[in-house]
Amino acid sequence: MEELDTPDGYKAELIRGKIVVSPWSKLRYKKPMRLLRQQLEAHAPEGHDADVAPFLFSFAQSERAFGPDLHVADEAAFDADGRHADGEALSLVAELTSVSTIDADWQDKLDAYGRQVPVYLILDMQAEEITAFWDPSPQGYRSRTTVSFGKPLHVPAPFDFDLDTNGFTAQPAEDAIPE
C-alpha cells in the first residue's frame, strides 16, 4: 500500500484487509472542516495537534488503516519514518460523510476507532447532524450523543468543551455542478 498510486483526487484506505479507494472530501466541506479543526485545536490535549492532512493511521488489532478527514494526534507519532502512524497516537478522529463513504464511516471506521480512539465525531452531511462517540472498549464505544447542526455538542474528555456546530451545513452553491 505504501507504493500505491491513486488517481488524482482519490485516497486509499485499508479496510478489512482490502484496499478501498475513495474520493477526497468535497470542496464545500472545507468550511466545516476548518471550523471543526480550529475549535478542536484550542482544546487538544498537551502535545496533540489537530490537522486535516492526509495521513494513514494503522489499527493492528483490526488489520485496518484509515485516513480520517480530520485527526487530533500526538505530534510525536509523526517523528517516525514510514507512511502509517500508529492509531494509538489519536485522541480524536472526525469523518464527514458523503454518499460514497457513509457506510464505512458508520460501520468499519466506527468499529476500529471504537476499540481505541478516545473520541470519534461523525458529521453526517446528508442528515445535517453530528454524533460524538466516546469511552472506547474492546467491544466498541460505550457512549454516544447526536445533535443537529446549529446546536452545541459536548465533546468529552480529553477535550471537554461545547463545540459550536453553526456553519457546519455544507450546502452546495446554487450554480454548483451536480454530482
N, C-alpha and C positions, 0 to 999 in steps of 0.2 A: 504494500500500500504506500510505502514511502516514495516510490518512484512513479506512482500512478499519475498520469497526465489526464486531467479532467478538461472537458470543453470549457471555454471562457464562460464565466457566469455560473458555473456549477461547482459544488463541493462534494467530496466523498466522505462517507462515514462507514464504520464497520458495525453492522447490526446483525446479531445472531450468526456471526461467522461469515456474513456476506457483505460485499462492498455495495453500498447503496449510494447512487449519485442523485443529487437533487439540486435545484436552482438556489442561488444565493437569495437573500431577502429582497423583497420588492422595494423600489425606491421610496415609496410612500411610507415605509416602515422606519425610515431614518429618524424622523422626528420622535416617535415614541421610544425608539432605542436610545436616542440621545438624552431625552428626559429621564428615562429609567437609569441610565448609566450615571448621570450627574447626581441623582439622589442617592443611589447606592454607594457611589464613591465617597460621599460625605459621611456615610455611616459604616463603611467597611471596617472589618477588624484590622488591628495594627499589622502592618506588613502585607496587607492584601490590596489588590489593585482591581478595579472594575474596567473591563475592556470589551470591545466588540471585534477585536482582531481575530482572524480565522486560525485558531489553534485546535488541534485534536487532543482530547483527554481520554486516556485509556482506563478501562474498568476491567481489571484482570479477572475478577470473580465471575463476570458475565461474558467474557470474550467480546467486548464491545469497545468501540472508540467513537466518541461523538465530538462534533464541532459546534458547541452551542452558539446561539445567536448573540448571547451576552454571557460573560462569566465574571465571577469575582474569585480570585485565587491568590494564594500565597506567591508573592513575587519570586521567592527562592526556587519555585518549580521551573522557572524559565532560565535558570543558570546552567542547566544540563545540555548536553548535545542531543541530537535526535529531533524527531518531529512530534512525538507524543508526550504530553505532560501527564503526570500521574493524577488520576481523578481524585486521589486523597487530598490534593492541594486545594480543591474547590471548597469555598464556603457558600457559594450560591451559583446557580445557573438559571438562565431565563430563555425561553423559547417563544417566538412569535409565530403563531400558527398560520399556515396557508393551506389551500386545498390539497397541495401535493405532500405536505408534511404533517398534517394534523393527526393522522393515525400514529405515526412514530412518536410525536410529541406526547400524546396522551397514553401510549401503551409502552413501547420499547424503552423510551427515554425515562418515563415515569418509573418503570421497573428498575432500571440500572441506577438512576440517580437516587431513588428511594432507599437504597441499601447503604449509601454513604455520604451523599451531599446534604449538608445541614438544611438548606432551603432551595426549593425549586419553584420558580414562577412561570406559569403558562399564561401568556397574553393571547387569549382566543380572539383573534382579529375578526373572525366571522360573527361570533356571538357578542363581541364588544364587552368581554368580561376578563377579569384577571383572577387566577387562582394561585394561592400560596400553599405549598406543601412543606411540612417540616416534621422534625422528630423521626429521622430515618431509623430503620431496623432491618434485620435480615429478611423480614417479610415485606418490607416497603414502608412508606411513610405512614405514621400513626395519626397525623393531624392534617387538616386542610380547611381552607375557607375561600369563598368566592364572592367577589363584588363586581358590580357593573362599572365600566369605565365612567369616570366622573366622581366616584365615591372613593374615600380613602381606604387603603388596605394596610392593615398592620403587618409589617414584615418582622417575623420573630427573630430571636437571638440566632446568631451573634450580631444582628443588625439592630433590632428592637426600635423601630420607628414607624410612623404612619406615612405611607407612600401616597403622594398626590397623583392620582391617575387622570386628572384633567389633561387633555392634549394627547391621550393615547389612541383616540379614534383615528384610524388611518383611512379616511375617505378618499377615493380616487378623485382627481381633478375632473371637472366637467368635460374637459377636452382630452382626457386621457385615452390612450389606445386600449380597446378592450383586450382582455386576456385570451 
